[in-house]
Every structure is written in C-alpha cells, then in structure tokens.
Amino acid sequence: MLLNAELIPGLPDDLAIQCLLRVSRLHHGLLRCVCRRWRSLLSLPTFFDLRIKHNLSQEWLYVMLRTSTGEYKWISFIDGSHLWLPLPPLPEPKIGPACAVADGKLYMIGGSQGERLCRSVWAFDPRFNSWQSVAPMKVAREFAAAGVLAGQIHVLGGCIPSSSVHASASWAETYNPHTNEWTSIPSPPEKRYKWFHGSAVLQNKLFAVADMGGIVYDPLHSTWDSIPCNLDAGWRGRAAVVNDILFSCNNLGKLFGYNLQEDTWLEVQGWQKDVPKVASCAMLTNVGGKLYVLWEIPKSGWETKLALAALEISKGPNQFKGNVLWSHTISCSNLVSATIHSASLAL
C-alpha cells in the first residue's frame, strides 16, 4: 500500500483514525503488519495521546519473575481476558534493579551481575514490544529506590555513600526521559542509606524504606526528611499507593493501608474470604485506580500457583474495606521461585 493511500479505503483519514483508536492494544501488533501507513501511525506518540484523551487507553499489569535457575522474566497481564503474555527477554539480566514507569515506558535501572554493580538502564517500549538501552546513570547501583515525579525518574541509594567523592555527590540522581540525561541531586550525608527494600510516591514526595529507617525526598522544595516512625514500622516489601493511601502486605498475608495525614495504619477487611488463602507477603500495584494483589498460593504439590485479585478500596470506621472485583489463579512452572517487581503501564 502506498504511503499516501487512505488508511481505510472509502473513509476520511480522521474517521479512520477514530476507528483504529478503538482497537484493543492486544491487537496492535497485528495492526502494524497490515501496511506501512498503519505501522507508521501506531509509532506516533500522538496516536496514544489520542487514546488517553478519548479515555480509550488500557492499563496492563507487568510482573517480573525470578526462576529457580536465577533467570529473570517479565510478563504482562491483559485485564478482562485474563491472558498472560511474556515480554522479550531482558538484554542484560541483573539482580536488584530498580523499576519505574515514565513517558509510556518501563525502565529497569541498575542492578548487579555477579559482584559488579551496573550503571546501565534499559527501557521497554510496549508500542514496539522491545527493550532499548538509554543513558547510563552516573553511579552504578543495586537495590536502589526509584519513583516518578513530574515526569522524571528519581533514584536514591543502592551504592556505598562514602566509597568516593563522585559516588557521594551522585548518591541521588534524576533522569529526564525527554532529554535522555541524568542529573545529580544534592543530598545530605546523614540521610544516605546504602540499600532500600521499598519505595513509593505519596503526595508528590518519594518515600523510601531501608532495613532500619528511611527517607522522604521532596523534589519540588529540594528537601530531605526522615520517614515517619509509624510508617516505617508497618511497611513491608513492595507497597502501592491508591487514592493517597499507601498499602502494604505483611508476612502473614494481612493487608494494611497507611494515611499520611493521620499517621495511622488500618487493616483492609473483607477481601480474603473471596480469594485463595494469602499466607505470605504479596506484591501490590495500582492499576487504573484499583489495588492489584499478587501472591503465591501455598503449594499442594510440585506446581507453583499464583493468585491475582483486583480490589476496590473504601474507607470504613477504623478500617478499610476491600471489595474483590475479580480474582484469577495462574498455574506456573515449578521453576518460578519469586515475584520481584510489578508495575502498570497505560497505552
């Protein structure tokens, strides 16, 4: 088909675009195979901006798994169809990378290979279903904290603060996806930690927790503070923020929500009766304003099973109420040993 041909024969291009905007992102790969004009159209950021403008974008869950052989794999979950699709293999598999979503891409930041820490950063572009290398960080790091504020990725820690003047000056960095540049963030030495086990953006600030204590970074005012003691005491593993409430799951499988203004934790009640047993810490993700909970079902044999539930959260007296919108069980190979990261990405 010629580049100047109609997108859909017999239809004006503006109407044809409206038709193509409504095709599920599950089928975008097939659309790109139709002709060069369609492939070119689906490569334009403006096409996906229009999907967002017309409330047609679809938000998918992405999960990073570790196998018993030490491999790392990403899979995506298609809401509504309960399909799991594998992403292309990671070009540079690493232990302890940070993860962030910005500018419509999923970023894998740093990590280590053997005993060597890495500066490299990889971005997954769902439009083309491919990974690409972007500008490396100034400092190599693993198990860093990461969060997106004002469209930029902020990364804290994951390196030894006193290892060198250069490393200390770049203990915190920010990445601009539009310029593909990293910039050092000045940070007070007394607030620096080496590793973080969790991070989240709450009320336009980046919260990060270490083994003992944590920090709060406010990029708007360039201020640093210690994490509230009560928040630190209840935060376990990968947290998620929904409607300005930070949710965390403890080692017994109980789900709690933290209100920063009140500095209180309240348990999420009523949801476990509708799902398979939750016996350990779960992975939490905000997907389109719903709280997605992913956990491993206690084994009854050699097969590994994961459960995924979408919760709608409401506030009650002295508790949060979790309404299960749907739940889904996934049978995995017995080689799957852990879930490492989760994120959501709209397209």
N, C-alpha and C positions, 0 to 999 in steps of 0.2 A: 504494500500500500504506500502511496506517495505521501511525503510529509505534509503536503498542503491539502490532502484529501480530507473529507468530512470525518469527524470522529465516529459518528454513527450515520451511515447513509440515509438521507432523507430528513435528518434532524439538524436544526441550527446547533452550532457548537456549544452555545451557552446552555441549551436544553440537554444536549448530550452529556455535558459535564455534570449537570444535576442528576442524571441517571447513574453515571459512574460513581458519583459521590456516595450513593446509597448501596453500593455493593459491599458486602462484608469484607473486612480486612483479611479474613481467612482465604479469600479467593483472589487477593491482589496479585499473587504470583502468577496465576493463570491469566489475569488481565494483561500483564506485561508481555505475555507471549503472543497476544493477538496481532499487534502491529507496532511499528516504531512510534507512531503518534501516541498510542496508549502508554507505551513504555516511557516515553518522554514525559507525558502528563503525570504519571504516577511517581516520577522522580522529582517533581517540583514541590518544595515546601508549601507553596500557596495552595496546592490541592488538599493537603492535610489541614492547613489553616481553615479552609472552607468546611471541611468535615467537622472541625471543632465549632466553627461559627454557627453551623446549622444543627448542632447537637447530634451529629452522626458518628463521632469518634467512638471507638471501642477500646476499653481499658482491659489489658490482659495481665495476668499474674505470671511473673518469671521466677523460677526457683533454681538455685544452684545446689547440686547434689555432690556428695563425695562417695566414691565407691570403696569397697574393702581393699581394692588394689591401689588406692591412693589417687585415682583419677578424679577429675572434676568435670561435671557436665551441667549445662543449663538446659532447662525445659520450660516451655510456656503452656499455660492453661487457657483454653478458649471458653470463656464464660458462655453458658447457655447450651453448648453442645457437649460439655464435659470431655473434650478432647485434650490430650497432652501431646505437644509437638516438640521434638528435640531441636535445639539450636545447633548451628555448625560448631564443630569442635573449637575449643579455645586455642588460639595460635600459640599461646605461651602460658600453659597451666602453672599456677603458683599457689602456695599456701599462704593464707592470711591476707588476701587482698581486701581493700575497702570497695564498697559498691555504692553507686549513686546514679540517679536518673536526671538528665538535664538536656534541654533542647531536643527532645524526642529521641534520645539515645541512652543506652545502658552502658555505664562506664565501670570498668574493672581497674582498680587503682593500686599499683604497687604489689606487695606480696614478696614471697621468697622462693627461691629454687635451691634446695639443699641448705647450705649455710649462707647463701648470698642473697642479701636484700636487693630489691629491684626498684628502679625509678620509672619503669615503663608503665604506660597507660593504654588500655585498649577500649574502644567504643564499639558497641553493637548497634547497627542501624537496622531497625525492623523493616524499613522500606525495601531494603535490598537483601535482607536476611544474611548479613555478613559482618565480620569484625574488621576494624581498621585501626592501625596504630596512630595515636595522636602524640602531641608534645609530651616528653617525659617530665617528671617532677624534678625540682632542683635537688631533692634529697631522696635517697632510697628509704623505703619504709614498709613495715608489715603490721597487721592488726592496728591500723590507724582508725580514727573516727572520721566520718565524712557526712556532709549534709549540704543541701542546695538551698541557697538564699539569694533572692533577687536574680535568679537565673545563673548564678555562678556556684561552682563546687568548692566548698571549703574543706580542707583536710588538715587534721590535727594529729600530732604524735606519730607513733609507730616507729620512731627512731630514738637513739640514745641522745638526750638533750645536750649532754656535756662532751660528746665524742669529738667535736671540733667547733670552731667558731662558725664555720659555714653551716654546719648542721643545726646549731643552736639558733642561728638567725633565721633559718628556714624550718624550724620545728613546726610551724603552721604555714600553709600555702593556700592560695586560691587560684582556681582555673576558670578562664573565660572561654566558653565553647566557641564564641564567635571570632575571637582573635587567635585561638589555639595557643594561649600563653599562660604560664604560671607566674604568680607574683608572691613574694614572701610576705607574711603577715607578722608584724612585730608582736611579741608575746612576752609576758613577764616570766622570768625563770622559775619563780616559786609556784607557778601554776602548771608547769610542764610535767606530764606523765609520759612513760615510755609506751605502754600498750593500753588499748581500750577494748572492752568486751561489748560495748553497745553505744549507739548514738542515735539521736533523733532531733528533728527541728520542731520546736514548740514555741509558739508566739514570737516568731521571727528571730529566734535565737537557736544556736546549736548547742545541745546538751550532750555531753559525753561522759560515760562512767568507766572507771578503771577498777582494779581489784579492790582498792580502798579509796573512796572519794571519787571526785570527778570535777569537771569544769563546765562553765557556761560562757559561750562567746557570743557577743552582740556585735555583728559587723557594722550595723548602722551607726553605733556610737563608739565603735572600736574599744569596747570594754570587756574585761575578763572577770569572772566571779567563780566562787566555789559552788558546786551543785548543792541544793538543799539536802540536809541530812536525811530527812524523811523520804525524799525521792530516791536517794542512794540506797537506803535500807530495803526498799521494796522492788528495785529494778533488777530483773533477771533476764539475761540473754537479749535477743532481738526484740525491740519494742516497736510499736506503731502508734501514730497519733491520728485520732479521728475526732473531728469537731473540738479541737483544743484540749482533748483528754489523751494522756499518754497511757497506753495499755501494755501490760507485761504479764507473762505467764510464769509461775514459779515451778519448782522441780516436782511438785505434786500434781501439776496439771490444773491448778486453780488460776483463774484469770482475774486480774485486778486493773482498775483504772485510777490514774492519778490526776487530781485537779491542782494545777499550779497555784491558782489564786487562793485556794483554801488550804494548800499543803496537806492534802489528805488522800489516802488510798481507800477505795471502796471495791468490794468484790463484785464481779459480774455474775449474777444469779440466773438460774432458769434455763441455761442453754445446754448443759451437759446431758440432761435427760433425753435429748433428741438426737444424740450422736454417739458413735462408738466411744469406749472408755478412753479418757485422757489421763495417762498415768505418769507423764513426764512433761518437761518444758516444751512449749510449742513455738512455732515460728509465726509471727504476726505481721500482717501487711494491710495497709489502707488501699483498697481497690475501689475507686469510684465512690468514696464516702462510706463504704461498708468495711467491716473488720473481717478479714480473711484469717482463719486459724488453720494451720497445717501441723499435723503431729503424726508420730509413728504409733500404730496400734500395737499393743503388746503381742508378741509372737505366739502363735499356737502351733507352729511348725517351722519349716525352713524358709517359707516365703515371707518377704517383707511387705507389709501393707502400710500405706499412708492414708490418712483421712484429711479431707479438706472441708471446711464449713464456712459459709458466709453469714455473718451476724449483723443484725441491725441493733444498734445500742440505744437505749433510752435511759433516762435518769429517774430513779425512784427514791423513796425515803431511805436514806442510809445505805443505798446500794445502786448498782447499775443493773439493768435488765437486758439480757441478751436473747433476741428473737432469732432463731435459726431460719434463714430464708431457704437454704438448701444445704445438703451435705453430700459428699461424694467420697467413695473409697477407691484407692488406686492400688492395684497389685503390682509390685515391683520385683525386679530380680533380687535374689538374696545377696547380690553384690552391693546393693545400696546400703551404706552404713550411716549416713548423716545428711541433714539439710544444713547448708552453710549460709546462704543468703536468699532473700526474697525481695522482689520489687515489683511495682506496677508501672505500665507504660501505655499511654493512650496514643491511638493512631487513627 
